[in-house]
Amino acid sequence: MSTRYTGLINKYRDHLPVNDDTRLISLGEGNTPLIRLNNVPRAIGKDVDIYVKYEGLNPTGSFKDRGMTMAVTKAVEEGSKAIICASTGNTSAAAAAYAARAGITAFVLIPEGKIAMGKLAQAMMYGAVIMQIRGNFDEGMNLVKEVAEHAPVTIVNSINPYRLQGQKTAAFEIVEELGTAPDYHCLPVGNAGNITAHWMGYTESHKHGFANNLPKMVGYQAAGAAPFMRGQMVHNPETVATAIRIGVPQSWDKAWNVQKESEGWFDELTDEEILATQKMLAQTEGVFCEPASAASLGGAIRDVKAGKIPEGSKIVCTLTGNGLKDPDTAIAQCQNAEMVTIDATLSDVKDAILKNMEG
Ligand code: AN7
């Protein structure tokens, strides 16, 4: 029997809404590494197990692939010839790729000038029809909902219930690897679809007896785009973490239920904290995530230090997207990087080495 990994729908088909005749639209998504951090717990001097689920290693570089394989598989099964989404970048990249794979059209609405360069390159390269709107994600989302009533397109934002079905499989993978659910699961929150999907995954794992515990779910937002902290929608969201520059979360009620049921909480981080965490993770563990993703780890570290997450805890932080998606923000943060320009001579190279070995 072949053991070739062919994507998360095939692996978890007994727990997903497909049957034997369904044509699966897959790029081998899922099965991402759960990396145990070594240097971070040591640096903060706390006895905690912190794992990062590196979703940036999905085919288009973010967790969106988990939901998109499912949403596009069902759209094709139902006869749809086109999909549409509003996006801060990653959903558009995933929609474009899976539409290409399926041989259908992807329409994507993105906020002009506010998506990371790698994500724009992806949407262009995969051949989506791109509509840059003079407006933000929330305005784009409203337009998508409206136009879907007038045009033959399937919405593949996370209001499409198949998206969350696909995304719940990240929790299945974590339970399989740890043999249990973690004590705390921390995620960045924008539309709050992913935190909702993970809770679905954990509760299903629990119901089927794969895990005998449930995690507390903790959601971290960027301070300039933190409706869950304000207790109301935010009308002009702003943050360097453009992926989560969202003021009107589409899974608002669902995420509040997750918080209550799991006995978790929401919190917020400043842009400075987000960027500092992104850089620290790259430089101390060799893991490069995008800014939004770093909110999960930055928040977890702060809550561990404060004792809100007690010592002895097992913590999983989802790193939702790959750092390569946003090279501009990365380079802008590293202006003091150890980079020198020298002549192409042995002596200059040797001098540079010796100078940088000092101390
Ligand atoms: C890297 O692509 O909403 O709370 O349009 O790209 O489930 O919305 C992206 C969201 C976290 C937030 N991290 O997840 C989009 C979009 C990254 C993201 C989130 C997003 P949700």
Boltz pocket constraint, residues with backbone or C-beta under 6 A from the ligand:
constraints:
  - pocket:
      binder: B
      contacts: [[A, 62], [A, 86], [A, 87], [A, 88], [A, 89], [A, 90], [A, 91], [A, 92], [A, 158], [A, 188], [A, 189], [A, 190], [A, 191], [A, 192], [A, 193], [A, 194], [A, 195], [A, 243], [A, 244], [A, 290], [A, 292], [A, 293], [A, 320], [A, 321]]
      max_distance: 6.0
